[in-house]
Amino acid sequence: MTQTYDQFSDLLQARYSCRAFRPDPVPKESITQIVSAARHVPSWCNAQPWQVTITRGAGTDAFRAALLEATSANTPVAPDLPWPTGYSGAYAERRRTCGFQLYDAVGIAKSDRAARQAQMLRNYALFDAPHVAIVTAPAELGPYGAMDCGGFVTAFTLAATALGVASIPQAAIAAYAPLVREVLALPEGRLVLCAISFGYADETHPANAFRTERAAPSDIIDWKD
């Protein structure tokens, strides 16, 4: 059992948010394997609310083009779920540190707002990934359906890592939920939660050279004796 735990821990630590991909497509069989593993995560009443719409080839290119057009036209953001109302304390510090690590890795000065904005827009180019999985949940299940889908997203990225496939979950894409729904012909009754861009990592790209830190167990656990 210790060996199984160590293998799982190693897999968790090997996963990272990839921000530069090679154009090589992932075989359909491998993508199916990823989803086959991820579908075993728990969900409330075993509802299994997750659905994924996965793009390939021209489908990815069309979706990427639509997102970039929306951002260049300053299309108003319209997420299906409200954004966080703020980040404070340790959450703000972690968010800020992650951003500065990325800027340092790609050589962007903290004072260079134009370059920081350009880097942010890389989200909508899907970091040049050959595939994107759009994760949706039934609107009637509300935040609890979304919470269940969070487990699916985690399992998807871990299964991908186990197969040598890099990924990055992206809430940013949910800002354009109506556009996503239109371009991909998604049903109106499903919430657009996030995207997972995935493919094979460009390991030479500086954006993939840093790793974020994690809080210690002592910072997470509140024991009650």
C-alpha positions, 0 to 999 in steps of 0.5 A, a space after each residue: 500500500 505504501 508503494 501505491 501511495 508513493 506512486 500516487 503522490 509522485 503523479 500529483 507532484 509531476 502534474 503542472 499547468 502547461 503553458 506551451 504545447 507542441 502541435 502534435 495531436 494526442 491519439 484518440 485512444 489516449 484521450 479516451 483512456 484519460 476520460 475513462 479513468 477520470 469518470 471514476 471520481 465521486 459525485 453527489 448521489 452518483 449524478 456524474 454531472 460532467 460532460 466534456 466537449 473535446 476539440 481536434 484539428 480544425 475544431 481546435 483552430 476554429 474555437 481558438 480563432 473565435 476566442 481570440 476574436 472575442 478578446 480583440 473585440 472587447 466582447 463583454 465577459 459573461 460567465 455562467 457562474 459568478 467570478 470570485 468576489 476577491 482574493 485576500 490573505 494567503 490566497 492573494 499572496 499565492 495568486 500573486 506569487 504564481 503570476 510573478 513566477 510566470 513573468 520571471 520565467 518568460 522574461 516579463 518585467 513586473 512593470 511591463 503591463 503590455 507584456 503581462 496583458 499579452 501573456 494573459 491573452 495566451 489563455 485564449 490562444 489555448 497556449 497553442 494546444 492541439 486539443 481543448 476539453 470544455 467541461 460542462 454541468 447541468 444548470 439545475 445542479 448549481 454549485 454542487 454539480 460544479 463542485 463534482 466537476 472539479 473532481 473530474 477536472 483533477 482526475 482528468 489532468 492526473 490521468 493525462 500526466 500518467 500518459 505523458 500528456 500535459 494539460 492546464 485547466 482554464 477558468 478564463 475561457 468560462 468568461 465567454 460562456 455564450 460564445 463557447 456555447 454557440 461555437 461548440 453547439 452546447 445545450 442551453 441547460 448546461 453551465 460552461 465551467 472551464 476548459 482543459 487545454 491539453 497536448 504534449 508539452 513544449 519542454 524547451 519553452 520557458 513558461 514551462 520551467 517553473 513550478 508553484 509551491 503548495 501549503 504544508 499539511 499543517 497549514 491546511 488541517 485544523 485538528 479538533 481533539 
